[in-house]
Amino acid sequence: ALHTAGVLGRLFAEALENTPREPAEAIRLSGGGRINAFCYGTLPGVWPQLVAYTLYRWENNIRMASVLGFVGAGGLGQMLYVSLSLFQEAQAATVILAMLVLVLAVDGLSGWARQRWVSG
């Protein structure tokens, strides 16, 4: 959790740092407050990138949880390891299918979000 928070914090900071300041500045000059300038001037331009980073890290964490669990950290990876070591193929297949569905769901959500915000 700390690693993901640090990575996302850095990515978000860089994304916000590289957004154009003109829309937010125009809102501030026309009498809007800082929060309005951020919400309506900065955030709409950077929102798709923030969502993409978040979904990417979520997908990455799902994959890493399975790998770490396989070597003893718990979670889906540990369930897979135990199922494989006890030759419970049906249960191992279910765990593998659950991992695949999770990764595909995040990938599909990411693709939908990118298409919605880039096209729309």
Residue, then its C-alpha position, 0 to 999 in steps of 0.5 A: a500500500l505504501h509503495t503504491a501510494g508513493v508511486l501514484g503520488r509521484l505520477f499524479a504530481e508529475a501529471l499535475e505539474n505538466t498540465p497547462r496553467e492557462p485554464a485554471e488561471a483564467i478561472r482565478l482571474s474571472g473571480g473563481g476560487r482556488i478549488n473552482a480553478f482546480c476542479y474546472g480548470t486543471l482536473p478535466g485536462v488531467w483526469p484521464q491520465l490520473v484514472a489510467y495511472t490508478l487502474y494501471r497500478w491496481e492491475n499491477n497490484i493484482r499481479m504482484a499479489s499473486v506472485l508474492g502469495f506464491v512465495g508465502a505472503g498470502g492471498l490468491g497466490q498462496m491459495l494457488y500454491v496450496s492448490l497446486s501442491l495438493f494436486q487440487e486441479a479444480q481449485a487451482a483452475t478456479v483461482i487462476l480463473a479468478m486472477l484472469v477475470l480480475v486482470l481482464a476486468v481492470d483492463g476492460l475498465s481502463g479501456w472503457a475509461r480511456q475511450r470515454w474520456v479521449s473520445g468524449 
